[in-house]
Amino acid sequence: MTASAASSVRRQLPDWAIPVATGIVLALRWLSTPRGLDDVGVVALRDTALSLLLWLLVGVLAAGAGRRLLAVLRLHPSPASYNWLLAESLGLGAMACWLLVLGLVGWLTPGAIAVSLWLLSALVAHPAAEALGWLWGLPRQLLARWRTSALLPRLALLFLLAIFGLALLQTLTPPWDYDGLMYHLVGPRLFLEAHRIYPVPNIWAVNGPFYAELLYLIGMGFGDDVFPKLVHYLFGLLVVSATWIVGKRWIGGSVGWLAACVLVGIPTLPVWASFAYIDLAWTVYEFLALACVLEWWDREDTSWLILAGLFVGLAMGTKYIAVAGLAVLGLAVLWRVRREGWRAISGAGLAIGVPAVLVALPWYLKNLVWFGNPVYPLYFGGPEWSARRLALYMGYLNSFGTGKGLLSALALPWNVFAQHQRFGAVMNLIDMPSLFFLLVFAYPFLSKNRVVTLILLVSLARVGIWFAGSQQLRFLLPIAPGLSITSAYVIVQVGQLQRKRHLPLSALLPSLAVGLLGVTLFYQVVMLREVRPLLSPLGFESRSAFLTRMVKDFAVGRMALQELPEGSRVLLIGDGRSYYCLPACMPDPDHFRWSAEVSDLRSPASLTTWLASLGATHVLFSIEDLDFLLQHDQDGVMRRALLLLTDYRNSGCLQEVLRDEWVVLFEVVCDP
């Protein structure tokens, strides 16, 4: 968008319009009864529209808040797209921090959230109006870019718009992704019910860093569980934008849009963006922390290090693994000033370290107070976490990948493609890195770029830490933007060499980068056919009908709430999803907890006593979960438990209540 267009929109929108619009949207959301599971028709369209309105409102207010914070740091980066990228990400983080405060003091109510949003709208009305003006002119900016671009960038833009347009349709469906139903949505729901953040040992992941999930509270406080998916989708847009903008800013030429193509060439990325996950929020914050370090590297403006610390602190407050990001970036900063004396070294270390620790500390401190373990339950366990239970869970995490020896490390570039199913827990069919990441091995033979070299070294360090831990490819997402920029740089360098030598294939690699977007688009079309995402948001299908199709244990969960006798409790063997059946369901979020306890029993009588001690009246077996977990059952715990439960059923103590292709529900009929 041109500056004049933005100014024109800004002049037409007075500051008072932002609080008024905020009040209207919040009132509409507050007064509208959330759509029920069986509702169809106009009520579905109303809820979809309100979800989108609330999402846009939060995005605009976050951008305004971020601009205020950047001004405090005296940072006014250009171009405008880069400024708004940093502002939006920082503003979302600031909102999450405020929600943490509300949760810790016991004011986590829909009313308090609504009042906070309205007060924020009054405080940031001016920059929020500017953000809305910039957003309003964005289509014009994209059209102008389209008209002045060559063929390949035009095709790339079309592909990207089509991919994320289809991903948005997926985002508007009721939540059906596994981790979302296991804890990303369960935690906000429990905290809203209690009006505070409190220890939840039975669903351990709810106690971890939770900044991204706290943003989900804004919608869920009004009964809107599509809003969390829209928030994660927004982070997906920010990841792609950050890759494009940072690549163009530091290397220039066609590296920006090519890097975005390489990144979105990962077929799972837009799929994850449509889920109620938090991985793309973590990716945004860790990558922007690296971008801020790049800004500081030559100019040595300490404000950029402080901003880097804030971003990496938000990353650590979103996912435990981000602690490694602070370690790697901290070492990079210290290396840069290693020859400038202890004052410079300590100053740089404190500039990035103090903000990071202050932002992330509440999550780790509360776990230390509540559980005696700052990274509960990892490594050190905690209440109800015996040494065996901890060993089983850590064994499960370490069961991904193809090993940790030297040969496995050398074969890693091959294995992540040839055996990619062993590195993934979700979407295994398409869960693999971009093929263009292999181009980084050509970098040592090309002309060097300081920024690319730094990005590669940081990425290599992160891969080393990842290799020593749980080798799930999803845990490498924060380095994907940097590797995409590196791959794009190699593509450009190879093209320049070919042109110098008058070779006819200089456009081959750029064309392939754009062409691989077609693979991602193909999978989006496949999901469109399989999921049929428009039926529920438009009111042609009820939420319950959609969820019955997409969530294998949904029908049982609904049955537990509506049809089983009052006081019934369903024990989920290996199944961690409980969002749609709390409090009737007893989930298994660390996957092997119930199996481990069952495998220690020796007789049907002891099994009856154990089930009675839990208050379990029914037992659910999810075929989908058991099939996956048996592949990671290193100690045979799941297998032994299933054998004992089979004997228990054969003895007549389990009576079948429901069976379909994916689940079997039994009632416990033997008395202890």
Phi, psi and omega in degrees: 000140177286156180297324181294322179295317179297317180295323180298314178296320182296321180294328181280349185243100180290159183301323183294344181293331182292308176299324179295313179298320178299314179299320181294313181297315180295321179295317178299317180291322182292318186277348182269120177294128182302145179300134178279173182295331185253004182285140174226175175087212189298327182300327178292316177298320179299314181294321178297315179297318180292324176300315180293320179297314180296321179298313179297320179299312180297321178297317180293316180295323178297318178298318178296316179297319180296322178296320177300316182291321177297324178294324177298322178280357182060041177247125179226066185292152175235159004287181184300323181298321179291319179299312181291327176300310179295319182295314181299313181295317180292321180295319176299320178295320178296320176300316180297320179298319179294320177296327175298317178300314178301320181292324182285331180265000176083025179248029185275073181238157176304322179296315180295322178294316180295316179297320179298317179296319181293317178298321177298319180298325178288324182288327186244027185303316184295304179293332177293322176296321176296321179296318179295322177296318179296317179296320180298325182271358183299316177303321178295322179295317179295322178295320178296319178297321180299316184292332184258000184267160173284180186298311184297313176300326177297312179298320180299315180296320178297314179299313183297317179295320180294317182297312183281341171293315177293323178297326178296321177299319178296327183292332185280356179280161173302149182300131179222000182284151191296303185294328176299316180284343180274316181207333182298327177259332181295317181301306177303323179296313180296319181293323178294320179296325181268350182066018182198166172270129184215163181291134179231078186295334182289336175236083196301324185295339178295340183270356182281186175304135194220024184301312182297317180296330179298328176297331180294336180300331183301314178279319184294336175297337177256015180079019185253103180260008168277329180306316177304321179294322178295324178297315179293325175299319177300318177296327175298317176298321180293324178298311181295317179298317180298319179297314180296309187292315181294320178299316180291321184294319188263339182238325175081190181063222182266007184298323183300302183289329176295320178297320177297322177296315180299317182296310182286349171292352170280109189299332184282343187299309178292335176293312178299324181299331182274358180264162174275058180258185178228001187296325181283335172294314177302318180298314180302311186291320181289322180290320178293330174299318176296319179299322179291325175297322177298320178298322182284332195309314182261319184281335179056039173278113186301334179301326178292324177293322177297316178295321176300318178297319178298317181293315181290331174296319176295324176296314179293333176277003178248326181206136182306320188298339182294346175303324177296327178297318177297318180300314183291313180294322177300316178296322178297318180295315180296324178297322182296325185252017187300334184259008187257011177094163185294328180296315179293320181296311181293322179297315179293318179298318179290325183298321179269327187283318184296310177300320181298313182293318181297320181290319185273337190306319184306323181292318183282326180291317180297323177292325176296319180289316185282322189238353182075015183213112183297335179245039181312134357261012188295143172067314187246358178069212182162190179306135180070006178250093176291166179300324181290316180298318179296317180297322179294317181290317178295326176296321177297313179300322183275000181278351179279152178096192184239023178115169185238010180280180182298316180296322178295322178295317180293326182272000186303314181301331177279315187294326182293345174258311185289328180234044188296337179298334182282353181251007185229153176248338179225152178052044188298333182298324184240011182276090177207159179290173174290137176300334181290344176297337178295341179293342180298337179288346176273346185302318181301341184261006181244173177296140188271150175234129185303317181294315180297320179299315179297316179300318181294319180295317177298317180296319179298318178296319179294322177296320179299316178294318178298318182299326180281347182249222180279118187271056171269127184301329179300334181282359176257006183306322182298339178266354181298317177300317179296317178294328177293319177296317178298315179299318179296321178298317179296318178303314180295316180297317179296320178297319179295320178297320180293320179294322178297327181265009177058037176273147187276003189249026184294335181265005185296307183294316175302321179294322177293322179299318177289320181298324180292341172298334177296328177294315178298318178296322178301315180292329175295321177293320177300315178295325178300319180287322184281318185275329184052062191289341183282340186298313183286311180299330181271356175090009178276346181219139178287160176300319182295321178295317178298312184292328176297325177288322194258333182248113191298330182256011184297316183299321179291319179299318179293322178298320180298325181279329191250331190245330180288156180302149179303136182092358178292142177229127184256120178274121181265109181280110178077357185255121183265356185278125180221004187303319185269001182225015173288143003265010185288336184260147176246095188287170180235070190292337174262013166072329184241005185297304183294322179298320179296318180291323177294318184295342178277348181279159187240349185208160175302325180297316179293329177292321177298316179296319181296314179298320179295324180294331177276345185080018183280124176257343180220158179230131180248132173249119176262111182300321180301313181291315183296322178299318180290314186290330178296336177285344180242018183271074188295326182261005179072016183295313181297319181296315180296320180296318180294323177296316180294319179293327175296316176298322180296320177294317181295335178282355177095007184272347176242121180251124184294131180251322183209143177211136169218197184296333191243338184223154172226128180246129178242149170258137177280116185250353179269135177273145180290000000 
